[in-house]
Structure formats: structure tokens, C-alpha cells
Amino acid sequence: MLGLTGTEMYTTLLGALSVVFVAARLSQPKESQAVTSNSRFVSFQRGFVICYLIMMAADWLQGPTVYALYKHYGFTHEENAQLFIAGFGSSMIFGTFAGTLADKYGRRLNCQVYGVAYALCCISKHFNNFYVLMAGRLLGGFSTSILWSAFESWMVSEHNSRGFDGDWMGNTFSMMIAGNGLVAIVCGFAAQGAVQLYDGHPVAPFDLSLCCLILGTLIISFTWTENYGDSTASQSQGLARAWTVIKEDRKVFLLGLIQSMFEGAMYTFVFVWTPVLEELGEVPHGFVFASFMISCSIGAIVFKTLSTHSSTESYMRYVFIVAGLCMAGPVVTQNPLLIMLCFCVFEACVGIFWPSIMTLRSKYLPEEGRATVMNMFRIPLNAIVCLVLYNQGVLTVRTDFAICAVAHLCCAFLLHRLSVYARQDEMKASPKDLEMDADA
């Protein structure tokens, strides 16, 4: 395999990763009897994950052709960049209010709003008008903030209110991320097939996305119950309380920094991996994308094994270090195979990261303002991405990778500090618990 180049290398690597995925899936230990025998939990988990993946499919279907659509309409690279920045900027600004709306008026309602707003974003893609497309991007940025906060908040709250074992939540997170990677691969091929059926017009995947959004919104409307954060607080009070939590609870503050730095570097990677590989030879983008998504699914499977043998705070430090070393790959080597292997290992780290960060959020974030705090975490995240996009003409691609490597290593240090603070808080609480037990 070391002697392979070009398309042959990418297809061989994709085949090898597929074998690893199947082997990892088959080697997974069976679920505990307590989980599989609880029909209420299995039904709840299956229903949520299916709906979540349908809504994620709506997002994945739009990704492969959005740049191509704007180019098809005749917009310049600079105008394209403006539209992309508008999406991230919208998520940064309006997404914060989406969190308070979810906590006050209901997470289920917020998920329905996601379906409607993102559907309008899809419809806007049929208009060859910069300002209509800009409005669609603003709606899209607002919608993705809901996607990455309200769905998880609804599930965590519902899981707890129904009295399910807290340890079972990690199983749901793993299913969400592993399934998400496979859905992304299917959506990539579906988007390409839709374009071909539409005589090459790149708007076709957005119509498929619209169908997913309608289906998912109907499932939410007829099968989900409503849950809330703090329904008595106004939006300003909700934001103020979330900020107080972040400011006064150092564990929550560090968790927010970790999430923002890792995801900011991850989205930077999305923008810069293509030029690195393209300067080393021909790149079959579909195979590369599929390799990344299978690697991510492998990571989600590995998470289940890691989480059963160690605490999330312990193993994630090493995952962050590995991710940092992988991002340093393009800085120290020009070998396309080694770089591609670094990228795939990094994507596996991403697959471990998602269910792990979800587990940490379920542990440290307060229930009454969960969605609001999660969306406040996305403010620095989107600011980082906008800053990187704005400076793409100034920073070299390898400088981008060096910054990503440093960001991931910083995450390892920040998680170490979070672990220290968590242990200190537990030690402070222990004597009080003993006194209460003695009084009882």
C-alpha cells in the first residue's frame, strides 16, 4: 500500500477502512441485558435516533453542492465567501437566542422550528438572487445552531425524566455519531445522483433535503413530547443565567473552551484538507469524503469501548493529543499516503469526540439552561471559523494546520484542568455527604 498513488491509493484506503469498520462493529460486546430488556428505553432510543439521523441527512445533503450551486449561478469566489461567512455569523449571533427560545418555549418546538427554517433555506436555493440566497444562509446558520443543541437537549431531558439509567445515555450518543457518519456517506452519493437526474443542476440535493425536513418535522410533531429548561425566565434572564453559569462554574467554562477550540479547528480542517491533497496529485473527493466518514463512525464505535473502561475526562486527553499530532502531519511531511492516514486518524478522533463531549455536557451543564449554554459555546466557535475564512488569503494552508495542532493540544491541557477541578469539587462535597448520612 505504501507504493500506491493517486486514485488507487484512495480506493485501497477506503476498502481497508470499510473492513476495519465491519470488524470493529462485529467485535463490539453485546449490549447489557438491562438495556436490551427495557423495551421502553429501546423504543425511545430507536425513535429519537431515527428522527435525529433524518434531520442530519437534511444537513448533509446540502453540504456537497452548496458551493457548486453558487458557482452555477455565476457568483464570484468572493461572493461565495460572503455567503459562507453569513451562515457562520448567523449561527454565532442568532443561534444564542435559539438556545433561550428552546429552554423557555420548549425543545420540541425548537426542533420543529429547525425543520421549518431549514426548509425555507432549501427553497431559497431555487432563486438566482444574491440577497435571497443571503437570507437563506442566515436561516441556515440559525437552523444549524438548533440542530447542534436542541435535539441533544431534548433527548437528555427526556432520558432523565423517564427514569432511564444515566449510563445508558452514552450508548445513545454513540449510535447518533456512528449512524451520522454512515448517513453522511449515503447522502454524498444521493446528492450526486440527484444532480445527475436533474440534468446536472446542483439545486437537486436541496429538494431531497426539503423532503427529509418535512418527514422529520412530522415525526417530531406526532411522536415527541415537550420538555423545557427554565420556562419562567425571559430571554434576557435566560442569557444572563447562562452567562453566570459559564462565568462562575469553572468546569462549564473549561468545557466551553474545549468545545470551541476543538470544533473551530475541526471546521478549519474542513476548509483546508482539499488544497493540501490536491497539490500532491489527483483527488477523488467522493472517496476521500467516504473515508473520512467511515473513520468517524469507527471512532464512535471505539468510544463505546473506551467509555466502559475509563472516564471520559481520562481518555479524551490522549485523544486530543493524537488529534494534534495528526494535524501536524501536513506540516512535517509531503507524502500523500501518510497525510491521508493522519486525516483518517483525526476523523476517528472526531468520532470519539462527539459522543464524549455530549457525555460531558450531560454531566456538567445545568438542565434548566442547557440549550442556552450550549449555544453560547458556539459564539467563540463560529467567531474562530469566520476569522479563519476571512484570513485565508493571508495564512498559508500549512499555517492553518499548525494552528489546528496547537488548538487540539490546548484542549488536552484544558481537559486536564477540568478533571482537577472536578476532583476538587467532589472532595469538597464528600464531607457534607458523610455528615448527611450520619444525621440520617
Backbone torsions as a table, in degrees:
resi	resn	phi	psi	omega
1	MET	NA	-27.4	-179.0
2	LEU	-65.3	-24.0	-179.5
3	GLY	-90.1	-2.1	-178.2
4	LEU	-77.3	148.6	176.9
5	THR	-140.4	167.0	173.8
6	GLY	60.7	-147.5	-176.0
7	THR	-60.3	-35.0	-179.8
8	GLU	-60.1	-39.4	179.2
9	MET	-64.6	-45.2	-176.8
10	TYR	-67.4	-40.4	180.0
11	THR	-68.9	-38.7	177.9
12	THR	-64.1	-42.4	179.4
13	LEU	-64.7	-40.8	178.1
14	LEU	-61.8	-41.9	177.7
15	GLY	-63.5	-42.1	179.9
16	ALA	-64.6	-41.3	178.5
17	LEU	-65.2	-36.4	178.1
18	SER	-62.8	-40.7	177.9
19	VAL	-64.6	-43.0	178.9
20	VAL	-61.7	-41.8	179.7
21	PHE	-61.4	-47.8	-179.7
22	VAL	-62.0	-43.3	-180.0
23	ALA	-63.6	-42.3	179.5
24	ALA	-64.8	-39.2	-179.5
25	ARG	-66.7	-41.9	-178.1
26	LEU	-72.3	-28.7	-177.6
27	SER	-83.6	-5.1	179.3
28	GLN	-64.4	134.7	176.2
29	PRO	-65.1	150.0	179.4
30	LYS	-65.2	151.3	178.5
31	GLU	-62.7	150.0	179.8
32	SER	-62.1	153.0	-179.3
33	GLN	-60.1	-32.4	-178.9
34	ALA	-64.0	-34.8	-179.5
35	VAL	-76.2	-52.5	-174.4
36	THR	-68.1	-26.6	-178.3
37	SER	-85.8	-8.9	179.6
38	ASN	-90.5	92.4	-174.6
39	SER	-63.4	-32.6	178.6
40	ARG	-63.2	-44.1	-179.9
41	PHE	-68.6	-44.8	-179.2
42	VAL	-59.6	-42.5	179.2
43	SER	-65.1	-43.9	178.2
44	PHE	-62.2	-47.6	-177.7
45	GLN	-63.1	-47.1	-178.1
46	ARG	-62.5	-43.8	-179.5
47	GLY	-63.2	-42.1	-179.9
48	PHE	-67.9	-47.4	-175.9
49	VAL	-63.0	-40.3	178.9
50	ILE	-62.2	-46.4	179.5
51	CYS	-63.9	-43.0	179.3
52	TYR	-59.7	-43.9	-178.3
53	LEU	-69.0	-32.7	175.1
54	ILE	-63.2	-44.1	179.1
55	MET	-69.3	-33.7	175.0
56	MET	-68.7	-35.5	177.1
57	ALA	-60.4	-38.0	177.6
58	ALA	-59.8	-35.7	178.8
59	ASP	-74.5	-44.7	-178.5
60	TRP	-64.1	-35.2	-178.5
61	LEU	-63.0	-27.2	-177.1
62	GLN	-82.7	-28.3	-172.6
63	GLY	-59.7	-48.7	-171.9
64	PRO	-63.9	-26.2	-171.4
65	THR	-120.1	5.7	-175.9
66	VAL	-65.7	-41.6	177.8
67	TYR	-66.3	-42.1	-179.6
68	ALA	-63.5	-34.9	179.6
69	LEU	-65.0	-46.7	179.3
70	TYR	-62.3	-38.4	178.0
71	LYS	-67.1	-38.3	178.3
72	HIS	-61.3	-34.7	179.2
73	TYR	-79.4	-4.3	174.6
74	GLY	94.7	13.1	-179.9
75	PHE	-80.1	146.9	-178.4
76	THR	-76.1	169.1	178.1
77	HIS	-60.6	-38.1	179.5
78	GLU	-65.9	-41.7	177.8
79	GLU	-66.3	-36.6	175.4
80	ASN	-59.3	-45.2	-179.3
81	ALA	-63.0	-38.8	178.8
82	GLN	-61.5	-40.8	179.4
83	LEU	-66.0	-40.3	179.1
84	PHE	-66.9	-44.4	179.2
85	ILE	-61.6	-37.4	178.7
86	ALA	-60.0	-39.0	179.1
87	GLY	-64.0	-47.6	179.5
88	PHE	-68.8	-37.4	177.6
89	GLY	-63.9	-39.7	177.5
90	SER	-63.0	-42.1	178.9
91	SER	-63.7	-36.6	-178.6
92	MET	-69.3	-42.0	-173.6
93	ILE	-87.2	-58.6	-173.7
94	PHE	-79.0	-23.4	-179.6
95	GLY	-61.5	-31.0	178.6
96	THR	-60.8	-41.4	180.0
97	PHE	-72.2	-26.5	176.8
98	ALA	-62.2	-36.0	179.1
99	GLY	-65.8	-43.6	179.5
100	THR	-67.7	-34.7	176.8
101	LEU	-63.5	-39.7	179.7
102	ALA	-64.8	-45.1	-178.2
103	ASP	-68.7	-35.0	-176.2
104	LYS	-84.1	-48.2	-172.7
105	TYR	-101.1	-6.9	175.3
106	GLY	122.0	135.5	179.4
107	ARG	-72.2	-36.9	177.4
108	ARG	-60.2	-46.1	177.9
109	LEU	-61.0	-39.5	179.7
110	ASN	-63.6	-38.6	177.7
111	CYS	-67.0	-35.1	174.7
112	GLN	-66.1	-39.0	177.1
113	VAL	-61.3	-38.5	175.5
114	TYR	-55.6	-48.4	-179.0
115	GLY	-59.9	-43.4	-178.0
116	VAL	-70.9	-46.9	-176.8
117	ALA	-65.3	-41.6	-179.7
118	TYR	-71.4	-29.7	175.0
119	ALA	-64.0	-41.7	176.4
120	LEU	-64.3	-35.2	175.8
121	CYS	-61.5	-43.1	178.4
122	CYS	-62.9	-42.9	-179.2
123	ILE	-63.4	-35.1	-178.7
124	SER	-62.8	-24.2	-177.5
125	LYS	-68.8	-11.5	178.0
126	HIS	-81.9	-4.4	-176.0
127	PHE	-109.8	122.5	177.7
128	ASN	-84.3	66.8	-178.9
129	ASN	-141.7	123.1	-174.1
130	PHE	-56.8	-41.6	-174.5
131	TYR	-74.9	-34.3	174.3
132	VAL	-66.2	-42.7	178.1
133	LEU	-65.9	-35.2	176.6
134	MET	-63.8	-42.3	176.7
135	ALA	-61.4	-39.5	177.7
136	GLY	-63.8	-39.6	177.8
137	ARG	-64.9	-38.3	177.6
138	LEU	-63.0	-42.5	176.7
139	LEU	-65.0	-37.9	180.0
140	GLY	-64.6	-42.0	178.4
141	GLY	-64.1	-41.8	176.7
142	PHE	-61.8	-42.2	-176.5
143	SER	-66.4	-42.9	-177.5
144	THR	-66.5	-28.2	174.4
145	SER	-62.3	-38.5	177.4
146	ILE	-67.5	-43.0	-177.6
147	LEU	-57.3	-40.1	-174.6
148	TRP	-91.0	7.9	179.5
149	SER	-136.6	-52.2	-171.8
150	ALA	-67.4	-38.6	-178.3
151	PHE	-64.4	-47.7	178.2
152	GLU	-63.2	-42.2	-179.9
153	SER	-62.1	-41.8	179.1
154	TRP	-62.3	-46.0	-176.7
155	MET	-64.5	-44.7	-179.1
156	VAL	-62.0	-46.0	-180.0
157	SER	-63.0	-44.0	-178.3
158	GLU	-67.3	-40.3	178.0
159	HIS	-57.2	-47.2	-178.1
160	ASN	-70.5	-41.9	-176.9
161	SER	-67.7	-25.1	178.7
162	ARG	-86.3	-0.7	174.3
163	GLY	79.4	20.9	178.7
164	PHE	-77.1	153.9	178.7
165	ASP	-60.3	131.3	-179.0
166	GLY	-61.1	-30.1	-179.7
167	ASP	-67.5	-21.1	-179.3
168	TRP	-74.2	-16.1	-176.9
169	MET	-62.1	-37.3	179.1
170	GLY	-60.0	-33.4	177.6
171	ASN	-63.7	-40.6	177.8
172	THR	-66.4	-42.9	178.1
173	PHE	-59.2	-42.8	-180.0
174	SER	-63.1	-42.7	177.8
175	MET	-62.3	-39.3	179.8
176	MET	-60.5	-46.7	-174.2
177	ILE	-77.2	-42.6	177.8
178	ALA	-61.9	-44.3	178.1
179	GLY	-65.9	-34.9	-179.8
180	ASN	-62.4	-40.1	178.3
181	GLY	-63.5	-42.5	179.1
182	LEU	-68.6	-39.2	176.9
183	VAL	-61.1	-39.6	-180.0
184	ALA	-60.8	-40.8	178.9
185	ILE	-64.3	-47.5	179.7
186	VAL	-60.2	-41.5	-179.0
187	CYS	-66.5	-33.8	177.4
188	GLY	-61.6	-45.7	178.1
189	PHE	-69.5	-38.4	180.0
190	ALA	-64.2	-40.6	179.0
191	ALA	-62.9	-42.8	179.3
192	GLN	-64.9	-41.9	179.1
193	GLY	-65.3	-37.9	179.1
194	ALA	-64.9	-39.3	178.1
195	VAL	-61.7	-42.4	179.8
196	GLN	-65.8	-39.1	178.3
197	LEU	-68.3	-27.3	178.6
198	TYR	-88.5	22.0	-178.9
199	ASP	57.9	38.6	174.4
200	GLY	85.5	3.6	-179.4
201	HIS	-81.2	122.3	-174.8
202	PRO	-73.7	5.3	177.0
203	VAL	-81.1	-15.1	-174.2
204	ALA	-56.3	-45.1	-179.3
205	PRO	-60.4	-26.6	-179.8
206	PHE	-71.2	-28.7	174.7
207	ASP	-71.3	-37.6	174.2
208	LEU	-63.0	-42.1	177.6
209	SER	-59.7	-41.7	178.9
210	LEU	-58.7	-41.2	178.6
211	CYS	-63.0	-41.9	177.8
212	CYS	-62.7	-41.1	-178.9
213	LEU	-64.9	-40.2	177.9
214	ILE	-63.8	-46.1	-179.4
215	LEU	-62.6	-47.9	-178.8
216	GLY	-62.6	-40.5	179.8
217	THR	-66.0	-36.8	176.7
218	LEU	-65.6	-40.8	178.5
219	ILE	-62.1	-45.1	178.7
220	ILE	-60.7	-44.4	-175.5
221	SER	-63.7	-34.4	-172.7
222	PHE	-104.6	-11.3	-175.6
223	THR	-123.9	-16.9	-177.5
224	TRP	-94.4	147.9	169.7
225	THR	-98.8	162.9	-176.9
226	GLU	-90.0	143.8	168.2
227	ASN	-140.6	159.7	-170.4
228	TYR	-130.7	165.5	166.8
229	GLY	-92.1	-108.4	174.5
230	ASP	-104.2	98.7	-175.0
231	SER	-78.1	-9.9	-178.1
232	THR	-90.1	-17.4	-176.1
233	ALA	-84.1	144.2	173.3
234	SER	-74.4	171.8	179.6
235	GLN	-60.4	-43.7	-179.3
236	SER	-65.0	-38.1	177.6
237	GLN	-67.2	-40.0	178.6
238	GLY	-62.0	-44.0	177.9
239	LEU	-64.7	-41.5	-178.9
240	ALA	-64.3	-42.1	179.9
241	ARG	-66.9	-39.8	178.3
242	ALA	-63.1	-42.8	178.8
243	TRP	-64.4	-38.1	178.0
244	THR	-63.0	-42.0	178.0
245	VAL	-60.6	-47.5	-178.8
246	ILE	-63.6	-39.3	-176.1
247	LYS	-74.2	-36.8	-172.5
248	GLU	-96.7	-25.7	178.6
249	ASP	-99.6	104.7	-174.5
250	ARG	-65.9	-25.2	177.2
251	LYS	-67.8	-42.9	177.8
252	VAL	-65.6	-40.9	178.6
253	PHE	-59.8	-47.1	179.8
254	LEU	-66.3	-38.7	177.9
255	LEU	-60.7	-41.1	177.1
256	GLY	-63.7	-40.9	177.4
257	LEU	-63.1	-43.2	179.8
258	ILE	-60.7	-48.5	-179.5
259	GLN	-61.0	-46.3	-176.8
260	SER	-64.5	-42.7	-177.7
261	MET	-69.9	-43.8	-178.9
262	PHE	-66.5	-49.1	-177.2
263	GLU	-69.6	-34.8	175.9
264	GLY	-60.6	-44.2	177.1
265	ALA	-67.3	-36.0	179.9
266	MET	-64.4	-44.9	178.9
267	TYR	-69.3	-30.2	173.3
268	THR	-63.2	-42.3	176.9
269	PHE	-56.9	-39.1	179.6
270	VAL	-57.8	-36.3	-177.7
271	PHE	-82.0	-22.6	-169.6
272	VAL	-113.3	-7.6	-179.2
273	TRP	-69.8	-33.6	-177.1
274	THR	-61.5	-52.7	-179.3
275	PRO	-61.7	-32.4	178.6
276	VAL	-64.0	-45.9	-179.4
277	LEU	-72.4	-37.0	-177.2
278	GLU	-66.8	-30.8	179.3
279	GLU	-75.2	-10.3	178.9
280	LEU	-101.8	-2.3	178.0
281	GLY	147.2	-175.7	-179.6
282	GLU	-66.2	138.4	-176.3
283	VAL	-124.5	116.2	171.9
284	PRO	-81.2	94.8	-169.7
285	HIS	-58.2	-35.2	180.0
286	GLY	-63.6	-42.6	178.8
287	PHE	-67.2	-38.8	179.2
288	VAL	-64.4	-46.5	179.5
289	PHE	-60.2	-43.7	179.3
290	ALA	-62.8	-39.0	178.3
291	SER	-62.6	-42.4	179.1
292	PHE	-62.8	-44.1	-176.6
293	MET	-70.2	-36.2	175.8
294	ILE	-66.2	-39.4	177.4
295	SER	-61.2	-40.7	178.4
296	CYS	-63.0	-41.3	178.5
297	SER	-66.4	-36.9	175.7
298	ILE	-61.3	-42.4	178.2
299	GLY	-59.9	-40.5	179.2
300	ALA	-64.0	-34.2	177.0
301	ILE	-70.3	-41.6	178.4
302	VAL	-60.8	-35.6	178.5
303	PHE	-54.2	-42.1	-177.7
304	LYS	-61.1	-38.7	179.2
305	THR	-70.8	-45.4	-179.2
306	LEU	-61.8	-42.7	-174.9
307	SER	-69.3	-18.9	178.4
308	THR	-86.3	-15.4	-176.9
309	HIS	-114.2	-11.0	-176.2
310	SER	-155.2	160.5	176.6
311	SER	-75.0	153.4	180.0
312	THR	-59.3	-41.4	-179.6
313	GLU	-60.9	-30.6	-177.3
314	SER	-77.7	-55.8	-173.4
315	TYR	-74.6	-27.1	-177.0
316	MET	-67.9	-23.6	176.2
317	ARG	-60.2	-42.7	-179.2
318	TYR	-73.1	-33.1	176.6
319	VAL	-63.0	-42.5	178.3
320	PHE	-63.0	-39.6	179.0
321	ILE	-64.4	-43.9	177.9
322	VAL	-61.5	-42.4	178.6
323	ALA	-60.8	-41.3	178.5
324	GLY	-63.2	-42.4	178.6
325	LEU	-64.5	-38.1	178.6
326	CYS	-64.9	-39.5	179.2
327	MET	-68.4	-20.9	176.6
328	ALA	-79.7	-10.0	-177.9
329	GLY	-52.1	-55.7	-178.7
330	PRO	-64.8	-16.6	179.2
331	VAL	-78.4	-31.4	-172.5
332	VAL	-107.6	-11.2	-178.9
333	THR	-142.6	154.2	175.7
334	GLN	-113.3	7.8	-179.6
335	ASN	-76.1	118.4	-174.9
336	PRO	-62.3	-34.9	-179.7
337	LEU	-68.7	-44.9	179.7
338	LEU	-63.5	-40.1	178.3
339	ILE	-64.1	-43.7	-179.7
340	MET	-64.8	-37.7	176.8
341	LEU	-64.5	-40.8	176.3
342	CYS	-59.9	-42.6	-179.6
343	PHE	-64.0	-40.8	-178.9
344	CYS	-69.2	-39.4	176.4
345	VAL	-64.6	-39.1	177.0
346	PHE	-61.1	-42.9	179.0
347	GLU	-64.1	-33.3	174.4
348	ALA	-64.8	-38.1	175.7
349	CYS	-63.0	-37.8	176.4
350	VAL	-62.2	-41.0	178.2
351	GLY	-63.3	-31.9	175.0
352	ILE	-76.9	-37.3	-175.8
353	PHE	-60.9	-46.6	-172.0
354	TRP	-59.4	-55.4	179.3
355	PRO	-66.9	-25.9	179.2
356	SER	-70.7	-45.2	-180.0
357	ILE	-68.1	-32.4	174.9
358	MET	-63.9	-41.0	177.9
359	THR	-63.0	-43.9	179.3
360	LEU	-65.1	-38.8	177.9
361	ARG	-65.4	-39.8	178.8
362	SER	-65.1	-24.7	-177.9
363	LYS	-85.4	-39.8	-169.9
364	TYR	-107.5	-21.2	-177.1
365	LEU	-85.0	139.5	178.8
366	PRO	-71.4	141.2	-177.5
367	GLU	-62.1	-39.8	-171.6
368	GLU	-67.3	-21.0	-179.8
369	GLY	-134.4	29.1	-172.8
370	ARG	-56.4	-52.6	-176.1
371	ALA	-64.3	-37.0	180.0
372	THR	-66.0	-45.9	179.1
373	VAL	-63.0	-42.2	-179.8
374	MET	-60.9	-40.6	-179.8
375	ASN	-74.1	-28.1	174.5
376	MET	-67.7	-31.0	174.2
377	PHE	-60.5	-29.4	-174.6
378	ARG	-80.1	-9.7	178.3
379	ILE	-64.5	-55.6	177.3
380	PRO	-65.1	-32.7	177.6
381	LEU	-57.9	-52.2	-178.9
382	ASN	-69.5	-30.3	175.9
383	ALA	-64.2	-41.1	177.8
384	ILE	-60.8	-47.0	-178.4
385	VAL	-63.7	-44.0	178.5
386	CYS	-61.4	-39.2	-180.0
387	LEU	-65.2	-41.9	179.0
388	VAL	-65.6	-44.5	179.1
389	LEU	-61.1	-42.1	-177.2
390	TYR	-65.9	-29.4	-175.1
391	ASN	-105.4	19.3	-178.7
392	GLN	-62.8	-26.8	177.7
393	GLY	-79.3	-13.0	-177.6
394	VAL	-99.9	-46.6	-178.8
395	LEU	-82.7	139.9	172.3
396	THR	-78.3	160.0	-179.0
397	VAL	-61.0	-40.3	-179.0
398	ARG	-70.6	-27.6	172.4
399	THR	-66.3	-39.5	176.0
400	ASP	-57.2	-44.3	-179.5
401	PHE	-67.0	-37.3	177.5
402	ALA	-63.2	-40.9	177.5
403	ILE	-63.0	-42.6	178.1
404	CYS	-60.6	-42.4	-180.0
405	ALA	-61.3	-45.0	179.3
406	VAL	-63.9	-40.8	180.0
407	ALA	-60.0	-42.9	-179.2
408	HIS	-68.2	-38.2	177.4
409	LEU	-66.4	-35.9	175.3
410	CYS	-62.8	-36.3	178.0
411	CYS	-60.8	-38.9	178.6
412	ALA	-62.0	-43.3	178.9
413	PHE	-65.4	-44.0	-179.2
414	LEU	-63.3	-37.9	178.5
415	LEU	-68.3	-34.8	175.3
416	HIS	-60.8	-43.7	178.9
417	ARG	-64.9	-40.6	178.0
418	LEU	-59.4	-41.7	-179.9
419	SER	-63.3	-40.5	179.1
420	VAL	-62.4	-46.6	-179.4
421	TYR	-64.3	-38.4	179.5
422	ALA	-63.3	-41.5	178.4
423	ARG	-66.3	-39.9	178.3
424	GLN	-62.2	-42.2	179.3
425	ASP	-65.5	-37.4	178.3
426	GLU	-65.7	-38.9	179.7
427	MET	-67.6	-35.6	177.4
428	LYS	-67.4	-35.7	-177.1
429	ALA	-78.2	-27.2	-174.2
430	SER	-58.8	-49.0	179.5
431	PRO	-58.3	-36.3	178.1
432	LYS	-64.8	-41.0	179.1
433	ASP	-62.5	-39.6	-179.6
434	LEU	-65.3	-40.3	178.7
435	GLU	-62.6	-41.6	178.5
436	MET	-63.0	-40.6	179.3
437	ASP	-64.7	-37.7	-179.4
438	ALA	-67.8	-40.7	178.5
439	ASP	-64.0	-36.0	-179.9
440	ALA	-67.8	NA	NA
